[in-house]
Amino acid sequence: MNYNNKRFRPVQNSANGETSEETIFEYQHHGNILTSDYQGGQIVKGHLIGLVDQEGNIEMRYHLVNKKGELMTGICTSKPELTKDGKIKLYEKWKWISGDLSSGTSVLEEI
């Protein structure tokens, strides 16, 4: 699974999450290292870094600044699925390691 130069948008997120359909992730993937800049919706600026395994699963860490001016950090695992039209859909389980320390799930689709 190669995520290089792919863009993703959340289509589903838990209520305690910060991303929305207005958030755009731009992935860079070199070797087994994945990085992304993202912004939109409640997120002013965010970054993530992760490791991609042989099946395309991602283990990542993220940080962002939201419109409230808060610096938020978290961890996430992401499992890919190829759609019928050849796009990637990512099923994510995440947890805040700042703020209220809550967890949730989200789904991202390649755009």
KOLVO-602435 format. One record per residue: residue number from 1; residue in three letters; y, z, x of N, C-alpha, C in turn. Coordinates in pm, whole numbers, always signed. Layout:
BEGIN
<r k="NUM" r="ALA" n_Y="Y" n_Z="Z" n_X="X" ca_Y="Y" ca_Z="Z" ca_X="X" c_Y="Y" c_Z="Z" c_X="X"/>
...
***
This chain:
BEGIN
<r k="1" r="MET" n_Y="-118" n_Z="+0" n_X="+85" ca_Y="+0" ca_Z="+0" ca_X="+0" c_Y="+123" c_Z="+0" c_X="+89"/>
<r k="2" r="ASN" n_Y="+209" n_Z="-96" n_X="+68" ca_Y="+332" ca_Z="-104" ca_X="+148" c_Y="+452" c_Z="-87" c_X="+55"/>
<r k="3" r="TYR" n_Y="+532" n_Z="+14" n_X="+83" ca_Y="+649" ca_Z="+45" ca_X="+2" c_Y="+779" c_Z="-10" c_X="+62"/>
<r k="4" r="ASN" n_Y="+771" n_Z="-80" n_X="+174" ca_Y="+892" ca_Z="-120" ca_X="+245" c_Y="+981" c_Z="-211" c_X="+159"/>
<r k="5" r="ASN" n_Y="+1109" n_Z="-176" n_X="+155" ca_Y="+1212" ca_Z="-250" ca_X="+81" c_Y="+1188" c_Z="-258" c_X="-69"/>
<r k="6" r="LYS" n_Y="+1110" n_Z="-165" n_X="-123" ca_Y="+1088" ca_Z="-161" ca_X="-268" c_Y="+1184" c_Z="-59" c_X="-329"/>
<r k="7" r="ARG" n_Y="+1223" n_Z="-89" n_X="-453" ca_Y="+1314" ca_Z="+0" ca_X="-527" c_Y="+1239" c_Z="+56" c_X="-647"/>
<r k="8" r="PHE" n_Y="+1266" n_Z="+182" n_X="-677" ca_Y="+1200" ca_Z="+251" ca_X="-787" c_Y="+1302" c_Z="+321" c_X="-875"/>
<r k="9" r="ARG" n_Y="+1264" n_Z="+337" n_X="-1003" ca_Y="+1346" ca_Z="+407" ca_X="-1101" c_Y="+1255" c_Z="+500" c_X="-1182"/>
<r k="10" r="PRO" n_Y="+1297" n_Z="+625" n_X="-1203" ca_Y="+1219" ca_Z="+715" ca_X="-1286" c_Y="+1217" c_Z="+666" c_X="-1432"/>
<r k="11" r="VAL" n_Y="+1101" n_Z="+672" n_X="-1494" ca_Y="+1089" ca_Z="+640" ca_X="-1636" c_Y="+1046" c_Z="+763" c_X="-1716"/>
<r k="12" r="GLN" n_Y="+1013" n_Z="+869" n_X="-1643" ca_Y="+973" ca_Z="+994" ca_X="-1707" c_Y="+996" c_Z="+1107" c_X="-1606"/>
<r k="13" r="ASN" n_Y="+1044" n_Z="+1223" n_X="-1655" ca_Y="+1063" ca_Z="+1338" ca_X="-1568" c_Y="+1062" c_Z="+1464" c_X="-1652"/>
<r k="14" r="SER" n_Y="+1017" n_Z="+1573" n_X="-1593" ca_Y="+1022" ca_Z="+1703" ca_X="-1660" c_Y="+1168" c_Z="+1743" c_X="-1681"/>
<r k="15" r="ALA" n_Y="+1193" n_Z="+1826" n_X="-1781" ca_Y="+1329" ca_Z="+1866" ca_X="-1817" c_Y="+1402" c_Z="+1937" c_X="-1703"/>
<r k="16" r="ASN" n_Y="+1328" n_Z="+2003" n_X="-1614" ca_Y="+1390" ca_Z="+2076" ca_X="-1503" c_Y="+1414" c_Z="+1988" c_X="-1381"/>
<r k="17" r="GLY" n_Y="+1390" n_Z="+1859" n_X="-1392" ca_Y="+1414" ca_Z="+1766" ca_X="-1281" c_Y="+1558" c_Z="+1718" c_X="-1278"/>
<r k="18" r="GLU" n_Y="+1597" n_Z="+1659" n_X="-1168" ca_Y="+1734" ca_Z="+1608" ca_X="-1149" c_Y="+1742" c_Z="+1456" c_X="-1167"/>
<r k="19" r="THR" n_Y="+1631" n_Z="+1384" n_X="-1150" ca_Y="+1637" ca_Z="+1238" ca_X="-1158" c_Y="+1630" c_Z="+1191" c_X="-1303"/>
<r k="20" r="SER" n_Y="+1682" n_Z="+1070" n_X="-1325" ca_Y="+1679" ca_Z="+1007" ca_X="-1457" c_Y="+1665" c_Z="+856" c_X="-1436"/>
<r k="21" r="GLU" n_Y="+1664" n_Z="+780" n_X="-1544" ca_Y="+1652" ca_Z="+635" ca_X="-1533" c_Y="+1771" c_Z="+573" c_X="-1460"/>
<r k="22" r="GLU" n_Y="+1879" n_Z="+650" n_X="-1443" ca_Y="+1996" ca_Z="+602" ca_X="-1369" c_Y="+1981" c_Z="+619" c_X="-1219"/>
<r k="23" r="THR" n_Y="+1878" n_Z="+693" n_X="-1176" ca_Y="+1855" ca_Z="+718" ca_X="-1034" c_Y="+1776" c_Z="+603" c_X="-972"/>
<r k="24" r="ILE" n_Y="+1825" n_Z="+550" n_X="-862" ca_Y="+1756" ca_Z="+440" ca_X="-793" c_Y="+1714" c_Z="+488" c_X="-654"/>
<r k="25" r="PHE" n_Y="+1585" n_Z="+470" n_X="-623" ca_Y="+1527" ca_Z="+502" ca_X="-493" c_Y="+1508" c_Z="+372" c_X="-417"/>
<r k="26" r="GLU" n_Y="+1550" n_Z="+366" n_X="-292" ca_Y="+1529" ca_Z="+250" ca_X="-206" c_Y="+1439" c_Z="+293" c_X="-91"/>
<r k="27" r="TYR" n_Y="+1313" n_Z="+248" n_X="-93" ca_Y="+1212" ca_Z="+293" ca_X="+3" c_Y="+1210" c_Z="+206" c_X="+128"/>
<r k="28" r="GLN" n_Y="+1190" n_Z="+273" n_X="+241" ca_Y="+1162" ca_Z="+208" ca_X="+369" c_Y="+1029" c_Z="+266" c_X="+417"/>
<r k="29" r="HIS" n_Y="+940" n_Z="+181" n_X="+465" ca_Y="+804" ca_Z="+223" ca_X="+502" c_Y="+766" c_Z="+155" c_X="+632"/>
<r k="30" r="HIS" n_Y="+746" n_Z="+236" n_X="+737" ca_Y="+708" ca_Z="+184" ca_X="+868" c_Y="+594" c_Z="+270" c_X="+921"/>
<r k="31" r="GLY" n_Y="+480" n_Z="+207" n_X="+952" ca_Y="+362" ca_Z="+283" ca_X="+991" c_Y="+319" c_Z="+368" c_X="+872"/>
<r k="32" r="ASN" n_Y="+303" n_Z="+497" n_X="+894" ca_Y="+268" ca_Z="+584" ca_X="+781" c_Y="+387" c_Z="+669" c_X="+736"/>
<r k="33" r="ILE" n_Y="+509" n_Z="+635" n_X="+783" ca_Y="+629" ca_Z="+712" ca_X="+750" c_Y="+709" c_Z="+640" c_X="+642"/>
<r k="34" r="LEU" n_Y="+742" n_Z="+713" n_X="+538" ca_Y="+822" ca_Z="+662" ca_X="+427" c_Y="+954" c_Z="+738" c_X="+423"/>
<r k="35" r="THR" n_Y="+1064" n_Z="+667" n_X="+406" ca_Y="+1195" ca_Z="+730" ca_X="+386" c_Y="+1261" c_Z="+663" c_X="+266"/>
<r k="36" r="SER" n_Y="+1358" n_Z="+733" n_X="+208" ca_Y="+1433" ca_Z="+675" ca_X="+98" c_Y="+1569" c_Z="+741" c_X="+86"/>
<r k="37" r="ASP" n_Y="+1668" n_Z="+661" n_X="+54" ca_Y="+1797" ca_Z="+709" ca_X="+7" c_Y="+1794" c_Z="+689" c_X="-144"/>
<r k="38" r="TYR" n_Y="+1855" n_Z="+780" n_X="-218" ca_Y="+1861" ca_Z="+764" ca_X="-363" c_Y="+1986" c_Z="+828" c_X="-419"/>
<r k="39" r="GLN" n_Y="+2028" n_Z="+777" n_X="-535" ca_Y="+2145" ca_Z="+829" ca_X="-603" c_Y="+2147" c_Z="+775" c_X="-745"/>
<r k="40" r="GLY" n_Y="+2234" n_Z="+833" n_X="-826" ca_Y="+2250" ca_Z="+787" ca_X="-964" c_Y="+2221" c_Z="+898" c_X="-1062"/>
<r k="41" r="GLY" n_Y="+2283" n_Z="+891" n_X="-1178" ca_Y="+2268" ca_Z="+996" ca_X="-1277" c_Y="+2332" c_Z="+1124" c_X="-1227"/>
<r k="42" r="GLN" n_Y="+2258" n_Z="+1234" n_X="-1228" ca_Y="+2309" ca_Z="+1364" ca_X="-1183" c_Y="+2309" c_Z="+1378" c_X="-1031"/>
<r k="43" r="ILE" n_Y="+2252" n_Z="+1279" n_X="-961" ca_Y="+2239" ca_Z="+1289" ca_X="-815" c_Y="+2350" c_Z="+1209" c_X="-746"/>
<r k="44" r="VAL" n_Y="+2431" n_Z="+1280" n_X="-668" ca_Y="+2537" ca_Z="+1215" ca_X="-591" c_Y="+2476" c_Z="+1144" c_X="-471"/>
<r k="45" r="LYS" n_Y="+2387" n_Z="+1213" n_X="-399" ca_Y="+2321" ca_Z="+1156" ca_X="-282" c_Y="+2193" c_Z="+1233" c_X="-255"/>
<r k="46" r="GLY" n_Y="+2085" n_Z="+1160" n_X="-225" ca_Y="+1959" ca_Z="+1223" ca_X="-191" c_Y="+1886" c_Z="+1146" c_X="-84"/>
<r k="47" r="HIS" n_Y="+1796" n_Z="+1216" n_X="-16" ca_Y="+1711" ca_Z="+1156" ca_X="+88" c_Y="+1572" c_Z="+1216" c_X="+75"/>
<r k="48" r="LEU" n_Y="+1473" n_Z="+1137" n_X="+112" ca_Y="+1338" ca_Z="+1191" ca_X="+122" c_Y="+1270" c_Z="+1134" c_X="+245"/>
<r k="49" r="ILE" n_Y="+1171" n_Z="+1208" n_X="+293" ca_Y="+1086" ca_Z="+1161" ca_X="+402" c_Y="+943" c_Z="+1201" c_X="+367"/>
<r k="50" r="GLY" n_Y="+849" n_Z="+1111" n_X="+395" ca_Y="+712" ca_Z="+1140" ca_X="+360" c_Y="+613" c_Z="+1068" c_X="+448"/>
<r k="51" r="LEU" n_Y="+489" n_Z="+1106" n_X="+429" ca_Y="+375" ca_Z="+1043" ca_X="+497" c_Y="+289" c_Z="+973" c_X="+393"/>
<r k="52" r="VAL" n_Y="+246" n_Z="+851" n_X="+424" ca_Y="+164" ca_Z="+770" ca_X="+335" c_Y="+22" c_Z="+765" c_X="+392"/>
<r k="53" r="ASP" n_Y="-79" n_Z="+796" n_X="+308" ca_Y="-218" ca_Z="+790" ca_X="+355" c_Y="-278" c_Z="+651" c_X="+328"/>
<r k="54" r="GLN" n_Y="-406" n_Z="+635" n_X="+361" ca_Y="-474" ca_Z="+505" ca_X="+351" c_Y="-477" c_Z="+449" c_X="+208"/>
<r k="55" r="GLU" n_Y="-475" n_Z="+538" n_X="+107" ca_Y="-480" ca_Z="+495" ca_X="-33" c_Y="-340" c_Z="+476" c_X="-93"/>
<r k="56" r="GLY" n_Y="-236" n_Z="+500" n_X="-13" ca_Y="-100" ca_Z="+484" ca_X="-63" c_Y="-40" c_Z="+611" c_X="-122"/>
<r k="57" r="ASN" n_Y="-116" n_Z="+721" n_X="-118" ca_Y="-62" ca_Z="+848" ca_X="-165" c_Y="+46" c_Z="+895" c_X="-71"/>
<r k="58" r="ILE" n_Y="+150" n_Z="+958" n_X="-127" ca_Y="+263" ca_Z="+1002" ca_X="-47" c_Y="+277" c_Z="+1154" c_X="-57"/>
<r k="59" r="GLU" n_Y="+294" n_Z="+1218" n_X="+58" ca_Y="+332" ca_Z="+1359" ca_X="+64" c_Y="+474" c_Z="+1362" c_X="+120"/>
<r k="60" r="MET" n_Y="+568" n_Z="+1420" n_X="+44" ca_Y="+708" ca_Z="+1408" ca_X="+86" c_Y="+786" c_Z="+1539" c_X="+70"/>
<r k="61" r="ARG" n_Y="+899" n_Z="+1540" n_X="+137" ca_Y="+1000" ca_Z="+1644" ca_X="+124" c_Y="+1130" c_Z="+1574" c_X="+87"/>
<r k="62" r="TYR" n_Y="+1208" n_Z="+1637" n_X="-1" ca_Y="+1333" ca_Z="+1575" ca_X="-43" c_Y="+1446" c_Z="+1676" c_X="-47"/>
<r k="63" r="HIS" n_Y="+1567" n_Z="+1624" n_X="-36" ca_Y="+1687" ca_Z="+1705" ca_X="-55" c_Y="+1795" c_Z="+1618" c_X="-119"/>
<r k="64" r="LEU" n_Y="+1882" n_Z="+1685" n_X="-194" ca_Y="+1986" ca_Z="+1612" ca_X="-266" c_Y="+2105" c_Z="+1701" c_X="-292"/>
<r k="65" r="VAL" n_Y="+2218" n_Z="+1637" n_X="-321" ca_Y="+2336" ca_Z="+1705" ca_X="-372" c_Y="+2358" c_Z="+1650" c_X="-512"/>
<r k="66" r="ASN" n_Y="+2368" n_Z="+1741" n_X="-610" ca_Y="+2388" ca_Z="+1697" ca_X="-748" c_Y="+2536" c_Z="+1702" c_X="-786"/>
<r k="67" r="LYS" n_Y="+2567" n_Z="+1659" n_X="-908" ca_Y="+2707" ca_Z="+1653" ca_X="-953" c_Y="+2770" c_Z="+1791" c_X="-967"/>
<r k="68" r="LYS" n_Y="+2688" n_Z="+1896" n_X="-972" ca_Y="+2740" ca_Z="+2033" ca_X="-976" c_Y="+2779" c_Z="+2080" c_X="-836"/>
<r k="69" r="GLY" n_Y="+2752" n_Z="+1998" n_X="-733" ca_Y="+2782" ca_Z="+2035" ca_X="-596" c_Y="+2676" c_Z="+2123" c_X="-533"/>
<r k="70" r="GLU" n_Y="+2558" n_Z="+2128" n_X="-594" ca_Y="+2448" ca_Z="+2210" ca_X="-541" c_Y="+2363" c_Z="+2128" c_X="-444"/>
<r k="71" r="LEU" n_Y="+2317" n_Z="+2193" n_X="-338" ca_Y="+2221" ca_Z="+2135" ca_X="-245" c_Y="+2083" c_Z="+2182" c_X="-289"/>
<r k="72" r="MET" n_Y="+1997" n_Z="+2086" n_X="-327" ca_Y="+1864" ca_Z="+2117" ca_X="-378" c_Y="+1759" c_Z="+2057" c_X="-284"/>
<r k="73" r="THR" n_Y="+1646" n_Z="+2127" n_X="-270" ca_Y="+1536" ca_Z="+2079" ca_X="-185" c_Y="+1404" c_Z="+2095" c_X="-258"/>
<r k="74" r="GLY" n_Y="+1306" n_Z="+2010" n_X="-220" ca_Y="+1177" ca_Z="+2020" ca_X="-285" c_Y="+1067" c_Z="+1948" c_X="-210"/>
<r k="75" r="ILE" n_Y="+946" n_Z="+1962" n_X="-263" ca_Y="+827" ca_Z="+1895" ca_X="-211" c_Y="+764" c_Z="+1815" c_X="-324"/>
<r k="76" r="CYS" n_Y="+693" n_Z="+1708" n_X="-288" ca_Y="+637" ca_Z="+1620" ca_X="-390" c_Y="+514" c_Z="+1548" c_X="-335"/>
<r k="77" r="THR" n_Y="+415" n_Z="+1527" n_X="-422" ca_Y="+305" ca_Z="+1436" ca_X="-392" c_Y="+311" c_Z="+1324" c_X="-495"/>
<r k="78" r="SER" n_Y="+281" n_Z="+1204" n_X="-450" ca_Y="+294" ca_Z="+1087" ca_X="-534" c_Y="+168" c_Z="+1001" c_X="-522"/>
<r k="79" r="LYS" n_Y="+113" n_Z="+962" n_X="-637" ca_Y="-9" ca_Z="+879" ca_X="-640" c_Y="+25" c_Z="+744" c_X="-702"/>
<r k="80" r="PRO" n_Y="-5" n_Z="+633" n_X="-630" ca_Y="+31" ca_Z="+501" ca_X="-680" c_Y="-73" c_Z="+442" c_X="-775"/>
<r k="81" r="GLU" n_Y="-24" n_Z="+353" n_X="-861" ca_Y="-109" ca_Z="+271" ca_X="-946" c_Y="-44" c_Z="+133" c_X="-953"/>
<r k="82" r="LEU" n_Y="-124" n_Z="+28" n_X="-941" ca_Y="-72" ca_Z="-108" ca_X="-956" c_Y="-77" c_Z="-146" c_X="-1103"/>
<r k="83" r="THR" n_Y="+36" n_Z="-197" n_X="-1155" ca_Y="+41" ca_Z="-240" ca_X="-1294" c_Y="-16" c_Z="-381" c_X="-1307"/>
<r k="84" r="LYS" n_Y="-35" n_Z="-426" n_X="-1429" ca_Y="-90" ca_Z="-560" ca_X="-1453" c_Y="-3" c_Z="-670" c_X="-1395"/>
<r k="85" r="ASP" n_Y="+129" n_Z="-644" n_X="-1386" ca_Y="+220" ca_Z="-745" ca_X="-1330" c_Y="+239" c_Z="-732" c_X="-1179"/>
<r k="86" r="GLY" n_Y="+156" n_Z="-647" n_X="-1113" ca_Y="+159" ca_Z="-635" ca_X="-968" c_Y="+263" c_Z="-539" c_X="-914"/>
<r k="87" r="LYS" n_Y="+332" n_Z="-467" n_X="-1002" ca_Y="+432" ca_Z="-368" ca_X="-959" c_Y="+362" c_Z="-234" c_X="-934"/>
<r k="88" r="ILE" n_Y="+433" n_Z="-147" n_X="-863" ca_Y="+378" ca_Z="-14" ca_X="-832" c_Y="+438" c_Z="+89" c_X="-928"/>
<r k="89" r="LYS" n_Y="+350" n_Z="+174" n_X="-981" ca_Y="+391" ca_Z="+289" ca_X="-1061" c_Y="+347" c_Z="+413" c_X="-984"/>
<r k="90" r="LEU" n_Y="+436" n_Z="+511" n_X="-971" ca_Y="+408" ca_Z="+633" ca_X="-896" c_Y="+403" c_Z="+753" c_X="-989"/>
<r k="91" r="TYR" n_Y="+292" n_Z="+827" n_X="-984" ca_Y="+275" ca_Z="+950" ca_X="-1062" c_Y="+298" c_Z="+1067" c_X="-968"/>
<r k="92" r="GLU" n_Y="+399" n_Z="+1148" n_X="-999" ca_Y="+443" ca_Z="+1251" ca_X="-905" c_Y="+427" c_Z="+1392" c_X="-961"/>
<r k="93" r="LYS" n_Y="+392" n_Z="+1482" n_X="-869" ca_Y="+392" ca_Z="+1626" ca_X="-895" c_Y="+487" c_Z="+1686" c_X="-793"/>
<r k="94" r="TRP" n_Y="+589" n_Z="+1758" n_X="-840" ca_Y="+691" ca_Z="+1809" ca_X="-750" c_Y="+720" c_Z="+1955" c_X="-776"/>
<r k="95" r="LYS" n_Y="+787" n_Z="+2017" n_X="-677" ca_Y="+823" ca_Z="+2158" ca_X="-687" c_Y="+954" c_Z="+2180" c_X="-613"/>
<r k="96" r="TRP" n_Y="+1047" n_Z="+2250" n_X="-679" ca_Y="+1170" ca_Z="+2289" ca_X="-611" c_Y="+1138" c_Z="+2400" c_X="-511"/>
<r k="97" r="ILE" n_Y="+1193" n_Z="+2391" n_X="-390" ca_Y="+1181" ca_Z="+2501" ca_X="-294" c_Y="+1319" c_Z="+2565" c_X="-273"/>
<r k="98" r="SER" n_Y="+1409" n_Z="+2534" n_X="-366" ca_Y="+1540" ca_Z="+2599" ca_X="-376" c_Y="+1564" c_Z="+2623" c_X="-525"/>
<r k="99" r="GLY" n_Y="+1671" n_Z="+2688" n_X="-557" ca_Y="+1703" ca_Z="+2712" ca_X="-698" c_Y="+1598" c_Z="+2799" c_X="-764"/>
<r k="100" r="ASP" n_Y="+1548" n_Z="+2755" n_X="-880" ca_Y="+1456" ca_Z="+2838" ca_X="-959" c_Y="+1309" c_Z="+2826" c_X="-918"/>
<r k="101" r="LEU" n_Y="+1279" n_Z="+2743" n_X="-817" ca_Y="+1143" ca_Z="+2727" ca_X="-764" c_Y="+1043" c_Z="+2674" c_X="-867"/>
<r k="102" r="SER" n_Y="+1093" n_Z="+2611" n_X="-971" ca_Y="+1004" ca_Z="+2557" ca_X="-1075" c_Y="+939" c_Z="+2428" c_X="-1028"/>
<r k="103" r="SER" n_Y="+844" n_Z="+2379" n_X="-1107" ca_Y="+774" ca_Z="+2255" ca_X="-1073" c_Y="+773" c_Z="+2163" c_X="-1194"/>
<r k="104" r="GLY" n_Y="+731" n_Z="+2038" n_X="-1171" ca_Y="+726" ca_Z="+1941" ca_X="-1279" c_Y="+653" c_Z="+1815" c_X="-1237"/>
<r k="105" r="THR" n_Y="+660" n_Z="+1716" n_X="-1325" ca_Y="+598" ca_Z="+1587" ca_X="-1299" c_Y="+698" c_Z="+1477" c_X="-1333"/>
<r k="106" r="SER" n_Y="+679" n_Z="+1362" n_X="-1271" ca_Y="+763" ca_Z="+1247" ca_X="-1301" c_Y="+683" c_Z="+1120" c_X="-1279"/>
<r k="107" r="VAL" n_Y="+733" n_Z="+1010" n_X="-1335" ca_Y="+673" ca_Z="+878" ca_X="-1317" c_Y="+785" c_Z="+784" c_X="-1276"/>
<r k="108" r="LEU" n_Y="+763" n_Z="+711" n_X="-1166" ca_Y="+858" ca_Z="+611" ca_X="-1117" c_Y="+794" c_Z="+474" c_X="-1128"/>
<r k="109" r="GLU" n_Y="+875" n_Z="+373" n_X="-1161" ca_Y="+826" ca_Z="+235" ca_X="-1166" c_Y="+908" c_Z="+148" c_X="-1072"/>
<r k="110" r="GLU" n_Y="+840" n_Z="+57" n_X="-1007" ca_Y="+909" ca_Z="-39" ca_X="-920" c_Y="+997" c_Z="-130" c_X="-1004"/>
<r k="111" r="ILE" n_Y="+1118" n_Z="-157" n_X="-954" ca_Y="+1210" ca_Z="-247" ca_X="-1025" c_Y="+1236" c_Z="-372" c_X="-944"/>
***
